[in-house]
Every structure is written in C-alpha cells, then in structure tokens.
C-alpha cells in the first residue's frame, strides 16, 4: 500500500469577518508580491519575515483589501503586533472596518 499525501487543508481557525479578510489577504498576495508565495499561506504565516512584505507593500495590501471588500479601514492604530502574521492582520482589519452606513 502506497501512502499518498493529501492536499493541505485550508486553515479554518478564523471565522466571520476575520475569515473574509484573511481570504482577501491570501487572494491578493500574489498581486502584491508580484508572484505566488513560495510556501502555503496560513493564519500563522509571518507577513514580514515569511512573505517579505515591506511597510509599503503592507499598505498596498490594505488599500487593495479596501477595494476588494468594498470597505474603509482605519489604519491609525496599527502596530507591530498587528503585522505579525496573516491572521493578526486579518483580525486587526476586521476590527477596524469603518461602518459607512
């Protein structure tokens, strides 16, 4: 019997708005990075060390997310911990979406 590796299951640790934002981040990364990430992206993937995002690319990612999700995001309070990983950024962004209604 040969053992085959199953495709990696998507990270489902986030839910609700966090998950929607996280999915948006993952969808936009190839455009922002000008190519596919070299490793699978999960909630725990470090943005700076793991993906090589700079502050400029992170801002570009946030602006693209605003367009894709049709929201306005308050980035005034973003801190280093909020940029630690894909999941941390998704949680920050989901919590700082400005209700335009």
N, C-alpha and C positions, 0 to 999 in steps of 0.2 A: 504494500500500500504506500503510495507516494503522498507526501504531505505537501499541500499547496498553500501558499499564504493567501489569506482572504484580503480583499481590499480594505484599506484602513477606514474604519468607521468615522464619520464626521463627529467632531466634538460637539456634544449636546449639553454642555454644562450651563450655557446661558439660555435664558428664555425670555419671551416677551420682547419689549423694546431693545433690551440688550442683545438678544439674538438677531433681531432685524439689523441693528447697527453693525454687529460683528459680521454678519453675512455680507453687508455692504462693503466693509473693510476688505474682506477676503476677495470679493469680486473686483474691487478697484486696484488692489495691489499690483497686478501685472501692468496696468496702465501707468501707475505712479512710478514703479520700479523699472519701467521700460523693458519688461520681460517677466517670465514666470519666476516666482521664488524657487530657490534651489531645494528647499525642504517643504514638506506639507505644513500648512499653516493651521495652528490650533489656537485656542484661547490663551494658552501659555506661551506662545511664540513671542520672544522679546522683539520689540519694534526696532530699537536702535542696534543692539548687538546682533540679533538674529536675522533681521531683514535689512539692516544697513540704512534705515531711514535717517535722514538729517532733519533738523528743525524745519527747513524749507519744504522738504518732501512731506513731512507730517502735516504742515499747514495746507499744502496742496491736497493731501488726502482728506482733510477735514472739509475743505471747500468743495471738493468733489462729492463728498457724502451729503453735504447740504443740498446740492443739486439733485443727486440721485434719490434721496429720501424726501425731497421737497420740504425741508425744514430749515430753520435758522438755529445755529448752535452758538451758545455763549461760551467763548473760549477764554474769557477774562481770568478765570480761576484755575486754569490747567496747570498742573505741577508735574514734577519729575515722576512721581509715583503713578500718575495717570498715563504716562507714556511707557510704563514698564513692560507692558505686553499688549497683545491684540485685545484680550479680554478686559484689561484695565482701561484701555482707551474706549472700548465699546461701552463699558459701564459709565465712564465719565460723560461721554457724548449723550447717551440715553438719558442721563440725569440732568443734562444741561440743554436739552432741546427746548427752545423758547416757543411757547404756545402763542401763535399769531392770531388765534381766534378771538 
